[in-house]
């Protein structure tokens, strides 16, 4: 029986995670596309510096691959990255992963994952998802 994917996570440096928490930024971009999730699934914030833990989650509104120019034009004010950071990060990329999310909830308790979250991100399966639910409050 195949395991069910419940969510996706990507490492987010603390300074960018704080933009979600404090500035209501709702668009994450990365170079790797983990597209086996869809609208309504969870995007889990793994704070890769400082906490080294899951610190919050949101509902995925859209997950897609998109041209950097289109991303900047369409999501400029919602991006976790500044215009300059995005231009540097997306340099020489034809397409980038984009996750637009809504209903962000910061966890009361940080949840340390059982295994390392690589720079490319990872899927969250039911067992780990349930562990997050049990420990986040």
Residue pairs with C-beta under 8 A, 6 or more apart in sequence:
3 125
3 126
4 125
4 126
5 36
5 37
5 41
5 123
5 124
5 125
6 41
6 42
6 124
6 125
6 126
6 128
6 129
7 37
7 41
7 42
7 43
7 44
7 57
7 123
7 124
7 129
8 34
8 36
8 37
8 41
8 42
8 43
8 44
8 60
8 63
8 99
8 121
8 122
8 123
8 124
9 43
9 44
9 45
9 46
9 54
9 117
9 121
9 122
9 124
10 28
10 30
10 32
10 34
10 43
10 46
10 99
10 117
10 120
10 121
11 46
11 47
11 48
11 117
11 118
11 119
11 121
12 20
12 28
12 45
12 46
12 47
12 48
12 80
13 47
13 48
13 49
14 47
14 48
14 49
14 50
14 51
15 49
16 80
16 81
17 45
17 47
17 55
17 56
19 25
19 80
20 26
20 45
20 56
20 58
20 80
20 104
21 56
21 104
21 106
24 104
25 78
25 79
25 80
26 58
26 61
26 78
26 100
26 101
26 102
26 104
27 71
27 75
27 78
27 79
27 80
27 98
27 99
27 100
27 101
28 43
28 80
28 98
28 99
28 101
29 71
29 79
29 80
29 81
29 86
29 89
29 90
29 96
29 97
29 98
29 99
30 96
30 97
30 99
30 120
30 121
31 89
31 93
31 96
31 97
32 97
32 119
32 120
32 121
33 65
33 95
33 97
34 97
34 120
34 121
34 122
34 123
35 63
35 64
35 65
35 97
36 123
37 43
37 60
37 63
37 123
38 60
38 63
39 60
39 61
39 62
39 63
40 59
40 60
41 59
41 60
42 57
42 58
42 59
42 60
42 124
42 129
43 57
43 58
43 59
43 60
43 99
43 101
44 54
44 56
44 57
44 124
44 132
45 54
45 55
45 56
45 57
45 58
46 53
46 54
46 55
46 113
46 117
47 53
47 54
47 55
47 110
48 117
51 110
52 112
53 110
53 111
53 112
53 113
54 107
54 110
54 111
54 112
54 113
54 132
54 136
55 106
55 107
55 110
56 104
56 105
56 106
56 107
57 104
57 105
57 107
57 132
58 101
58 102
58 103
58 104
58 105
59 101
59 102
59 103
60 99
60 100
60 101
61 100
61 101
61 102
62 98
62 99
62 100
63 97
63 98
63 99
63 100
64 97
64 98
65 95
65 96
65 97
65 98
66 95
66 96
66 98
67 94
67 95
67 96
68 86
68 90
68 93
68 95
68 96
71 79
71 86
71 90
71 96
71 98
72 79
72 83
72 86
72 87
72 90
75 98
75 100
76 83
78 100
79 86
81 89
90 96
107 136
107 137
108 136
108 137
109 135
109 136
109 137
111 131
111 132
111 135
111 136
113 128
114 128
114 131
124 132
